[in-house]
Structures are given as structure tokens and as C-alpha cells.
Amino acid sequence: MGSRIKFFLLYYLYWLFIFFLAKILFLLYHIGLTANLTLSDIAGIFVHGFMLDLSASSYLVLLPL
């Protein structure tokens, strides 16, 4: 039972990492536009996006659960 919980936790963290990496790659791809953003705007992208990432990761973990 413990190994199964550990698997789902790691699976959840995996998806959170993938979404975080996707945000970084997106900002790097659009570096010209990203350069015009303030540090608080960039932080806001990650903070507000994290809420959506938690939700999307939960849905993705729900499927194998």
C-alpha cells in the first residue's frame, strides 16, 4: 500500500515538474516578449499557473488511480 501511495505522489510531482518546465520553455521561446515583462509579472505567471498545474496534475493522476 505504501509503495502505491509513493508511486502516485511521484507521478503527481512528475506532472508538476513537466508543467513548470513547459512554462520555462515557453518564456524562453518568446524571449523577445519575455524581456518586456517585469519580475513580478514573471513571478505571477508561475504563481497563478501553479494553481492550474495542481488542478491539471490532479486530473492526470486520477486516471490511473
Backbone bond lengths (Angstrom), bond angles and torsions (degrees), N, CA, C in turn:
res aa  C-N    CA-C-N  psi(-1)  N-CA   C-N-CA  omega(-1)  CA-C   N-CA-C  phi
1 M - - - 1.445 - - 1.527 111.36 -
2 G 1.314 117.67 -42.52 1.451 121.43 -179.94 1.512 112.70 -63.77
3 S 1.336 116.34 -36.87 1.461 119.39 179.67 1.533 110.90 -68.43
4 R 1.293 116.48 -31.44 1.464 120.24 178.83 1.533 110.76 -69.83
5 I 1.316 116.54 -41.17 1.463 120.56 176.85 1.520 109.98 -64.78
6 K 1.327 116.07 -40.97 1.459 120.51 178.40 1.527 110.54 -62.08
7 F 1.334 117.17 -40.80 1.461 121.38 178.29 1.521 110.71 -60.48
8 F 1.337 117.72 -47.42 1.460 120.32 -178.06 1.526 111.62 -67.38
9 L 1.321 117.43 -35.44 1.452 120.27 176.72 1.530 110.78 -65.46
10 L 1.327 116.80 -44.72 1.465 120.46 177.57 1.518 111.60 -65.71
11 Y 1.322 116.95 -37.05 1.461 122.05 177.62 1.528 110.07 -64.27
12 Y 1.333 116.83 -40.19 1.458 122.75 177.75 1.529 110.29 -64.90
13 L 1.314 116.63 -46.51 1.465 120.93 178.87 1.523 111.71 -65.16
14 Y 1.334 116.75 -33.90 1.461 121.03 176.44 1.524 110.31 -59.19
15 W 1.332 117.67 -47.31 1.453 120.91 -178.87 1.520 111.48 -67.69
16 L 1.327 117.27 -36.70 1.463 119.39 175.83 1.520 110.46 -62.11
17 F 1.316 117.24 -41.08 1.456 121.34 178.36 1.527 111.17 -64.87
18 I 1.318 117.64 -41.69 1.465 121.88 178.91 1.529 110.39 -61.50
19 F 1.325 117.24 -43.69 1.471 120.22 178.87 1.523 111.21 -66.18
20 F 1.336 117.30 -39.29 1.457 121.41 177.79 1.531 110.19 -63.28
21 L 1.314 116.04 -44.20 1.461 121.15 178.60 1.523 111.12 -63.93
22 A 1.321 116.69 -38.11 1.467 120.46 178.67 1.527 111.17 -63.62
23 K 1.335 117.23 -38.27 1.466 119.87 177.19 1.522 111.01 -64.00
24 I 1.315 116.73 -43.67 1.464 120.60 179.18 1.523 110.64 -62.66
25 L 1.311 117.08 -45.91 1.461 120.51 179.88 1.525 111.44 -64.19
26 F 1.312 117.60 -37.83 1.458 121.24 177.90 1.527 110.77 -63.67
27 L 1.333 116.54 -44.83 1.464 119.91 179.43 1.520 111.11 -66.54
28 L 1.322 117.54 -35.85 1.462 120.36 177.39 1.524 111.82 -70.32
29 Y 1.317 116.88 -36.23 1.462 120.87 178.75 1.528 110.61 -64.20
30 H 1.328 115.38 -36.88 1.464 121.28 179.27 1.530 109.79 -104.08
31 I 1.319 116.56 47.37 1.462 121.82 -173.90 1.531 111.85 -61.11
32 G 1.312 117.23 -31.18 1.462 120.10 178.19 1.517 111.87 -62.94
33 L 1.307 116.67 -42.18 1.464 120.80 178.05 1.525 111.44 -78.87
34 T 1.316 116.33 -33.44 1.467 120.81 179.75 1.526 110.85 -65.21
35 A 1.312 116.66 -32.45 1.465 120.25 -179.27 1.525 111.87 -64.21
36 N 1.316 117.12 -23.55 1.468 120.58 178.89 1.520 113.18 -82.30
37 L 1.323 117.76 -9.90 1.465 121.47 -177.92 1.520 110.72 -83.37
38 T 1.320 115.08 149.49 1.463 119.45 174.76 1.530 108.30 -83.09
39 L 1.314 114.84 167.37 1.467 119.73 178.88 1.519 111.23 -63.68
40 S 1.320 117.06 -34.81 1.469 119.72 178.36 1.527 111.05 -69.44
41 D 1.331 117.97 -32.75 1.468 120.62 175.76 1.525 110.66 -65.47
42 I 1.312 116.20 -43.75 1.464 120.57 179.87 1.526 110.28 -65.75
43 A 1.334 116.32 -41.75 1.468 119.94 177.02 1.524 110.07 -62.61
44 G 1.323 116.88 -38.73 1.460 121.11 178.22 1.518 112.26 -63.29
45 I 1.319 116.22 -36.05 1.465 120.34 177.26 1.520 109.96 -59.55
46 F 1.328 115.98 -44.92 1.451 119.88 -177.97 1.532 112.72 -74.67
47 V 1.329 117.59 -37.88 1.468 120.36 -179.11 1.520 111.19 -69.65
48 H 1.326 116.94 -50.61 1.462 119.69 -178.82 1.529 111.11 -70.71
49 G 1.318 116.20 -33.95 1.457 119.65 176.74 1.509 112.43 -67.94
50 F 1.343 116.47 -29.33 1.465 120.03 179.85 1.526 111.21 -62.61
51 M 1.321 116.85 -36.23 1.474 120.07 177.65 1.529 110.66 -62.99
52 L 1.308 116.44 -42.09 1.460 120.06 177.46 1.534 111.04 -68.78
53 D 1.323 116.07 -36.01 1.461 120.39 178.77 1.519 111.22 -65.35
54 L 1.330 117.46 -38.83 1.465 120.50 176.62 1.523 110.55 -60.61
55 S 1.310 116.04 -42.43 1.459 120.79 -179.84 1.526 111.40 -66.89
56 A 1.323 116.60 -47.98 1.468 120.08 -178.85 1.524 111.05 -64.70
57 S 1.321 117.47 -38.92 1.466 120.93 178.54 1.519 110.49 -65.18
58 S 1.317 116.39 -37.27 1.466 119.72 178.10 1.523 111.07 -62.83
59 Y 1.329 115.98 -41.97 1.461 119.03 177.80 1.530 111.15 -64.64
60 L 1.323 117.01 -38.54 1.459 119.92 -179.56 1.535 112.38 -70.61
61 V 1.312 116.84 -31.52 1.467 120.53 177.44 1.532 110.13 -76.48
62 L 1.321 115.53 -28.95 1.462 119.74 -179.76 1.527 111.69 -62.93
63 L 1.316 117.58 -34.96 1.461 120.58 -177.45 1.538 112.53 -59.95
64 P 1.331 120.26 -52.86 1.467 117.96 178.43 1.533 113.48 -74.32
65 L 1.339 116.88 -19.99 1.458 120.14 179.92 1.514 110.14 -68.30
